[in-house]
Amino acid sequence: MPRLRPIPGSTLTKILCNQFGFSKVRQRGSHVTLCRDKSYITVPVGEIQVGLLNRILRDCEISREEFLKYYS
């Protein structure tokens, strides 16, 4: 299984919005809030390390393999 790498927050936001059905609700400072159905996710705009990326993917209920299809 390929390993996750650090990713810019803007890239993660684009992937979540374009591929997984999230929509941007608001941006306040250096954080963007995304919404899908009734779940809200806050993503920092700066670089996201692997631990935080794992946590965001788990909160979004997206598997690592499914995410890596769009980010490789």
PEUR-V316830 format. One record per residue. N is the residue number from 1. SS is DSSP state (H for helix, E for strand, - for the rest). NEAR is the number of other C-alpha atoms within 10 Angstrom. Layout:
BEGIN
[[N SS NEAR] [N SS NEAR]]
END
This chain:
BEGIN
[[1 - 6] [2 - 8] [3 - 8] [4 - 17] [5 - 13] [6 - 12] [7 E 15] [8 E 14] [9 H 20] [10 H 17] [11 H 15] [12 H 20] [13 H 20] [14 H 14] [15 H 16] [16 H 22] [17 H 16] [18 H 11] [19 H 10] [20 H 14] [21 - 12] [22 - 21] [23 E 17] [24 E 17] [25 E 13] [26 E 12] [27 E 14] [28 E 8] [29 - 8] [30 - 10] [31 E 15] [32 E 18] [33 E 17] [34 E 20] [35 E 18] [36 E 16] [37 - 8] [38 - 5] [39 E 10] [40 E 16] [41 E 16] [42 E 16] [43 E 20] [44 E 19] [45 - 17] [46 - 13] [47 E 14] [48 E 20] [49 - 14] [50 H 14] [51 H 11] [52 H 13] [53 H 20] [54 H 16] [55 H 11] [56 H 17] [57 H 16] [58 H 12] [59 H 12] [60 H 17] [61 - 9] [62 - 14] [63 - 11] [64 H 16] [65 H 13] [66 H 11] [67 H 17] [68 H 13] [69 H 8] [70 H 10] [71 - 13] [72 - 8]]
END
